[in-house]
Amino acid sequence: MKKSFLTAVFMVCCATSLALANEVDETLGKNRFVIQSGAFTDPDLADAQAGRISLLGVPSRVVEKKNAQGNIVRVVRSKRMTQEDAERVAERLTREHDVAVLLMLDN
């Protein structure tokens, strides 16, 4: 049973990645926002959070950044969207799923 669950999660993540790769950026020329749902030094924790958020219907990815101390911080972020869409999704994640999020302008 565990194998079939992992297979299902893998298939959802692959489908999400494919959808993001084929997506036309409808926010071109507008301010674009992303939803950050975590920042981690442990890549496994970042990947787990990205999977959780993706299963909640918000395609997410892990982005690596270096901070002032040189440590890699892996940040879980959504696709780019308009401010209105980002606010709506952030409210749903917070209210319905108790996920702390941060809206960020992504230029």
C-alpha positions in Angstrom: 0.0 0.0 0.0 2.9 2.4 0.8 4.3 1.8 -2.7 1.0 2.7 -4.4 0.7 5.9 -2.3 4.2 7.0 -3.3 3.5 6.2 -6.9 0.3 8.4 -6.7 2.3 11.2 -5.2 5.0 10.9 -7.8 2.4 11.0 -10.6 0.7 14.1 -9.1 4.1 15.8 -8.9 5.0 14.9 -12.5 1.7 16.1 -13.8 2.1 19.3 -11.9 5.6 19.8 -13.3 4.4 19.2 -16.8 1.5 21.6 -16.4 3.8 24.3 -15.1 6.2 23.7 -18.0 3.4 24.1 -20.6 1.7 27.0 -18.9 1.5 30.4 -20.7 2.4 33.2 -18.3 -0.8 35.2 -18.3 0.6 37.8 -15.9 3.2 39.0 -18.4 3.4 42.8 -18.1 1.7 42.8 -14.7 3.1 42.5 -11.2 3.6 38.9 -10.5 3.3 37.3 -7.1 4.3 34.0 -5.6 3.3 32.3 -2.4 6.1 31.2 -0.2 5.1 28.4 2.2 8.4 27.7 3.9 12.2 28.2 4.0 14.4 25.3 5.1 18.0 24.4 5.4 17.1 20.7 5.1 16.2 19.8 1.5 14.0 16.9 2.6 11.8 19.2 4.7 11.5 21.6 1.7 10.6 18.8 -0.7 8.0 17.4 1.8 6.4 20.8 2.2 6.3 21.3 -1.6 4.6 18.0 -2.0 2.1 18.8 0.7 1.2 22.2 -0.9 1.0 20.6 -4.4 -1.4 18.0 -3.1 -3.6 20.9 -1.7 -3.9 22.1 -5.3 -1.2 24.8 -5.4 1.6 23.7 -7.7 4.8 24.4 -5.8 8.6 24.1 -6.3 11.7 24.3 -4.3 14.1 27.1 -5.0 17.7 27.3 -3.6 19.1 30.6 -2.3 22.3 31.5 -0.5 22.0 33.7 2.5 24.6 36.1 4.0 26.3 33.2 6.0 26.6 31.2 2.8 24.0 28.5 3.8 21.7 27.2 1.2 18.0 28.0 2.0 15.4 26.0 0.1 12.2 27.9 -0.3 8.9 26.4 -1.3 7.1 28.7 -3.8 4.1 28.6 -6.0 3.7 29.6 -9.6 3.6 33.2 -10.6 0.1 34.8 -10.4 -1.6 38.2 -10.1 -1.9 39.8 -6.7 -5.6 39.1 -6.5 -5.1 35.4 -7.3 -2.2 35.1 -4.9 -4.2 36.7 -2.1 -7.2 34.3 -2.8 -5.0 31.2 -2.8 -3.0 32.4 0.3 -6.3 32.9 2.2 -7.6 29.5 1.3 -4.3 27.8 2.3 -4.3 29.6 5.7 -8.0 29.3 6.4 -8.8 25.8 5.2 -5.4 24.0 5.7 -3.7 26.0 8.4 -0.6 26.7 6.2 1.4 29.8 7.0 2.3 31.6 3.8 4.0 34.8 2.6 3.0 36.7 -0.5 6.1 37.9 -2.4 6.5 40.1 -5.5 8.4 38.1 -8.0 10.1 40.2 -10.7 
